[in-house]
């Protein structure tokens, strides 16, 4: 069964700390990914999310990077999660669950998720020495905060665990690619009914 038309949404929010604009199409009609946040490594991770998720994704974010990247990363996760949830609609016919193991060289990350409507996050991705990535720097510890913010706003149950990994870049990127691939599988339409005994998600 082909995916229904119109699984797209956009959201914007402006605060004293950030201004975020997001647009997402879950079915990737145009194959466009364009993400600009002022944090090059974070842009690279959002690009992985769009491309490996099979989504058209646009993110335009400005924030108080003179403080640090925390507010920009957190608010992007919130707004992107809200747009993702809106694009899903009533979730009729979606596969709902997805999981897998995702390698990047020496790094290996396990991801499992459920489009449950019940936000819950387990992020067990420890780092040794925390090395900022990119310039301006992205704190790799913010990767977990991004997924926490995204999953709560999107209404997703998400588990991410590091099985192996010495290189911080590889570990963070494996996590983003893994979540992206699982989101791609979970939003796939393979029926007509809402996949829940409750009749709603």
DRENMARMI-706215 format. One line per field, with one value per residue (C-alpha): residue number from 0; residue in one letter; chain; z, y, x. Coordinates in Angstrom, 3 decimals, always signed. Example, Ala and Ser with C-alpha at 12.3 -4.5 7.8 and 13.67 -1.06 7.14 Angstrom:
2
n: [0,1];
res: [A,S];
chain: [A,A];
c3: [+7.800,+7.140];
c2: [-4.500,-1.060];
c1: [+12.300,+13.670];
END
This chain:
201
n: [0,1,2,3,4,5,6,7,8,9,10,11,12,13,14,15,16,17,18,19,20,21,22,23,24,25,26,27,28,29,30,31,32,33,34,35,36,37,38,39,40,41,42,43,44,45,46,47,48,49,50,51,52,53,54,55,56,57,58,59,60,61,62,63,64,65,66,67,68,69,70,71,72,73,74,75,76,77,78,79,80,81,82,83,84,85,86,87,88,89,90,91,92,93,94,95,96,97,98,99,100,101,102,103,104,105,106,107,108,109,110,111,112,113,114,115,116,117,118,119,120,121,122,123,124,125,126,127,128,129,130,131,132,133,134,135,136,137,138,139,140,141,142,143,144,145,146,147,148,149,150,151,152,153,154,155,156,157,158,159,160,161,162,163,164,165,166,167,168,169,170,171,172,173,174,175,176,177,178,179,180,181,182,183,184,185,186,187,188,189,190,191,192,193,194,195,196,197,198,199,200];
res: [X,X,X,X,X,X,X,X,X,X,X,X,X,X,X,X,X,X,X,X,X,X,X,X,X,X,X,X,X,X,X,X,X,X,X,X,X,X,X,X,X,X,X,X,X,X,X,X,X,X,X,X,X,X,X,X,X,X,X,X,X,X,X,X,X,X,X,X,X,X,X,X,X,X,X,X,X,X,X,X,X,X,X,X,X,X,X,X,X,X,X,X,X,X,X,X,X,X,X,X,X,X,X,X,X,X,X,X,X,X,X,X,X,X,X,X,X,X,X,X,X,X,X,X,X,X,X,X,X,X,X,X,X,X,X,X,X,X,X,X,X,X,X,X,X,X,X,X,X,X,X,X,X,X,X,X,X,X,X,X,X,X,X,X,X,X,X,X,X,X,X,X,X,X,X,X,X,X,X,X,X,X,X,X,X,X,X,X,X,X,X,X,X,X,X,X,X,X,X,X,X];
chain: [A,A,A,A,A,A,A,A,A,A,A,A,A,A,A,A,A,A,A,A,A,A,A,A,A,A,A,A,A,A,A,A,A,A,A,A,A,A,A,A,A,A,A,A,A,A,A,A,A,A,A,A,A,A,A,A,A,A,A,A,A,A,A,A,A,A,A,A,A,A,A,A,A,A,A,A,A,A,A,A,A,A,A,A,A,A,A,A,A,A,A,A,A,A,A,A,A,A,A,A,A,A,A,A,A,A,A,A,A,A,A,A,A,A,A,A,A,A,A,A,A,A,A,A,A,A,A,A,A,A,A,A,A,A,A,A,A,A,A,A,A,A,A,A,A,A,A,A,A,A,A,A,A,A,A,A,A,A,A,A,A,A,A,A,A,A,A,A,A,A,A,A,A,A,A,A,A,A,A,A,A,A,A,A,A,A,A,A,A,A,A,A,A,A,A,A,A,A,A,A,A];
c3: [+0.000,-0.869,+1.738,+2.025,+0.644,+2.921,+5.690,+6.149,+8.645,+9.577,+12.874,+14.018,+17.429,+18.567,+22.109,+23.682,+23.177,+19.756,+16.531,+14.938,+11.719,+10.692,+7.789,+7.338,+4.803,+6.035,+2.525,+1.029,-2.229,-3.166,-1.412,+0.017,+3.219,+4.181,+7.796,+9.153,+12.892,+13.277,+14.603,+11.650,+13.360,+14.429,+10.842,+9.728,+12.179,+11.086,+7.510,+8.494,+10.106,+6.963,+4.460,+6.353,+7.527,+3.934,+4.880,+3.184,+6.026,+6.405,+9.618,+10.019,+13.523,+15.125,+18.797,+21.542,+20.531,+22.404,+25.522,+24.097,+21.819,+24.464,+23.679,+19.914,+20.098,+22.665,+20.903,+17.523,+19.047,+20.487,+17.302,+15.061,+17.352,+17.203,+13.403,+13.206,+15.403,+13.370,+10.103,+11.417,+11.906,+13.351,+12.493,+10.601,+8.960,+10.199,+11.144,+14.540,+15.912,+14.673,+16.026,+14.910,+15.403,+13.537,+13.020,+12.016,+11.942,+15.536,+16.933,+17.304,+18.545,+19.334,+18.711,+19.401,+19.149,+19.248,+17.859,+21.001,+21.850,+25.244,+25.425,+27.201,+26.515,+27.578,+26.357,+27.430,+25.284,+27.547,+26.315,+27.687,+27.342,+26.023,+23.049,+21.430,+17.744,+15.087,+15.243,+16.890,+19.083,+19.503,+22.901,+22.205,+25.468,+23.787,+21.397,+24.163,+25.104,+21.485,+21.301,+24.688,+23.473,+20.131,+21.529,+24.212,+21.685,+19.110,+21.585,+20.938,+23.162,+22.311,+23.539,+22.388,+23.758,+22.819,+22.308,+21.253,+20.235,+20.969,+18.558,+19.755,+16.244,+15.116,+18.160,+17.843,+14.091,+14.468,+16.934,+14.586,+11.619,+13.697,+14.991,+11.467,+9.972,+12.721,+12.238,+8.510,+9.200,+11.878,+9.773,+6.798,+5.889,+5.658,+6.397,+7.095,+10.796,+13.713,+15.127,+18.681,+20.624,+21.896,+18.364,+18.866,+19.333];
c2: [+0.000,+3.394,+6.101,+8.576,+12.050,+14.981,+13.524,+16.813,+19.654,+22.805,+24.554,+27.805,+29.212,+32.338,+32.973,+35.283,+32.503,+31.013,+31.348,+27.973,+27.089,+23.454,+21.697,+17.919,+15.561,+11.971,+10.553,+12.432,+13.446,+15.950,+14.414,+17.805,+18.195,+21.719,+22.336,+25.458,+25.961,+27.764,+24.518,+22.699,+19.306,+19.506,+20.418,+17.294,+15.156,+16.667,+15.943,+12.289,+12.298,+13.579,+11.453,+8.168,+8.797,+9.291,+12.653,+16.021,+18.142,+21.833,+23.378,+27.048,+27.910,+30.852,+30.948,+32.361,+30.520,+33.131,+31.353,+27.827,+25.496,+24.147,+26.255,+25.864,+22.072,+21.678,+23.962,+22.373,+18.994,+20.295,+21.987,+19.125,+16.662,+18.733,+18.847,+15.103,+14.330,+16.621,+15.032,+11.555,+12.505,+9.667,+7.093,+4.888,+1.997,+2.774,-0.042,+1.669,-0.323,-0.501,-1.544,-2.449,-2.375,+0.343,+0.401,+3.148,+1.772,+0.771,+2.269,+0.176,+1.598,-0.216,+1.618,+0.593,+2.840,+2.857,+5.553,+4.976,+8.441,+7.836,+9.728,+7.870,+7.955,+5.728,+7.116,+5.001,+6.420,+7.125,+9.001,+8.839,+12.230,+14.621,+16.382,+19.265,+18.654,+21.365,+25.125,+26.627,+23.534,+20.962,+19.272,+15.549,+15.257,+17.393,+14.529,+12.771,+16.001,+16.509,+13.053,+13.537,+16.805,+15.321,+12.144,+13.925,+16.418,+13.678,+11.255,+8.468,+5.744,+5.670,+3.505,+4.145,+2.202,+2.170,-1.342,-0.236,+2.875,+4.819,+7.732,+10.332,+11.487,+7.922,+7.134,+10.213,+9.732,+6.045,+7.064,+9.658,+7.296,+4.486,+6.562,+7.874,+4.380,+3.229,+6.244,+5.470,+1.894,+2.842,+5.445,+3.066,+2.460,-1.246,-1.287,+0.838,+0.476,+2.269,-0.368,-0.386,-2.326,+1.050,+2.227,+5.370,+6.201];
c1: [+0.000,+1.404,+1.824,-1.047,-0.589,-0.145,+2.040,+3.837,+3.848,+5.696,+6.208,+7.798,+8.649,+10.468,+11.657,+14.212,+16.771,+16.011,+14.043,+13.267,+11.447,+10.945,+9.211,+9.054,+7.517,+7.601,+7.396,+10.333,+8.695,+11.390,+14.381,+15.368,+17.340,+18.399,+19.403,+21.086,+21.486,+24.810,+26.343,+27.955,+28.199,+24.546,+23.612,+25.479,+23.486,+20.164,+21.187,+21.700,+18.245,+16.566,+18.440,+18.393,+14.835,+13.708,+12.218,+12.166,+13.494,+14.145,+15.437,+16.314,+17.460,+19.188,+20.026,+22.192,+25.341,+27.377,+26.082,+26.416,+24.488,+22.131,+19.068,+19.443,+19.708,+16.929,+14.459,+15.170,+14.351,+11.084,+9.877,+10.983,+9.193,+6.001,+6.163,+6.847,+3.844,+1.596,+2.767,+1.920,-1.721,-3.809,-1.070,-3.505,-1.689,+1.814,+4.179,+4.562,+7.549,+11.132,+14.504,+17.985,+21.735,+23.613,+27.390,+29.769,+33.292,+34.112,+30.880,+27.722,+24.416,+21.165,+17.894,+14.297,+11.267,+7.483,+5.190,+3.185,+1.913,+3.561,+6.855,+9.622,+13.349,+16.220,+19.545,+22.507,+25.294,+28.251,+31.292,+34.798,+36.397,+33.741,+35.283,+33.345,+32.669,+32.845,+33.216,+31.203,+31.397,+28.649,+28.752,+28.167,+26.235,+23.575,+22.781,+20.875,+19.130,+18.079,+16.491,+14.827,+13.305,+12.281,+10.737,+8.715,+7.322,+6.677,+5.084,+7.586,+9.008,+12.722,+15.592,+19.157,+22.136,+25.784,+27.114,+30.602,+32.477,+35.647,+35.279,+32.773,+31.863,+31.215,+29.088,+26.877,+26.487,+25.602,+22.890,+21.405,+21.501,+20.017,+17.107,+16.536,+16.363,+14.000,+11.734,+11.695,+10.616,+8.075,+6.239,+5.985,+2.352,+1.500,-2.234,-5.299,-6.036,-4.418,-2.011,-3.331,-5.974,-7.158,-7.906,-5.833,-2.154];
END
